Amino acid sequence: VYISGGNESYLNKFDKLYDAYRFSAKYFQNNLSSSIGKNAKNYLNGRGINDDIIKEFEIGLSLESRDDLTKLLVNKEYDLATLNRIGWSSDDHDIYNDRIMFPLYDVSGKVVGFSGRIYKDNGQNKYLNTKETDIFKKGEMLYHYHIAREECRLKKSVIVMEGFMDVIRASTIGIKNTVALMGTALTKEQIGLIKRLSNNIILCLDGDGPGRAAALKIGEVLLKEGIEVSVVTLPNNDDPDTYILNHGKE
């Protein structure tokens, strides 16, 4: 984005969408760091997510009000039709209300979506994710990819997990050569991204039946690509997030 004559001009047809997500991420972070976010931050701290991790993963908070962010973006000259189309609004009101907000990034590190998690027992679905848009296609991305690249080079391996919370939890104990599939079946695009990180792949998926089946299926696909594959099998249906919480770093 560049500024010309006091008006924003966009070099790419999607730049305005990237700008909306970047602005929203900062807005959510400010909410969490203010007095409004005290209860949400206490919830995160109680689950072992400290301020350093909050900052590293740019975690934020959507407000209980139904249209704060929509109004802010409309004031920044985003039309309501666009906000509805990209999953920010529904019937001209905010989609995300009183949820802890986890930014989702493309491979270059641009925010392209969010996952909003409830932190109160209010009967709503635990997670609410951005729908796929022109810039958010889950099959073409791996969560944490832009941060993991250097760490994978140093460790000479990459650990593939299922969800973003698994990656965040692993980061709390210093394991950062991790990426997450974000709930998709492994795609050709993701295989290409993984091969750029390392030829030594460690699958650490959920320990339940579907997770074990996915590890077998993904492992076979990667072997056919000539990639060395190892598997960490977690007991008791644990995922990496719950396993680390229950058993600690060692």
SULNOR-V940804 format. One line per field, one symbol per residue. phi: phi as a letter, one per 30 degrees, with the letter a starting at -180 (. if undefined). burial: 1 if it has 24 or more other C-alpha atoms within 12 Angstrom, else 0. Layout:
phi=???
burial=???
This chain:
phi=.bcbiicdcbdbdceddeddddddddddddddddddceddddddedcicddddeddchdbbdddedbededdddddicdddddddcidbbhibedcbhbdccdccddcjddbabbccdbbdcideecbceddbdcbbedcbbdiedddeddddddhabcccdbdddddddddcicbdbbbdiicddceddeddddddaccccdbcdddedddddddddeddddddicdbbbcccdhidceedddddbidd
burial=0000000000000001111111111111111110001001101100011100110011111110001111001000010101100111100111111111111111101111111111100000000111100011111111111111101100001111111111111111001111111110110001101111111111111110001101110110010000111111110001111111000000
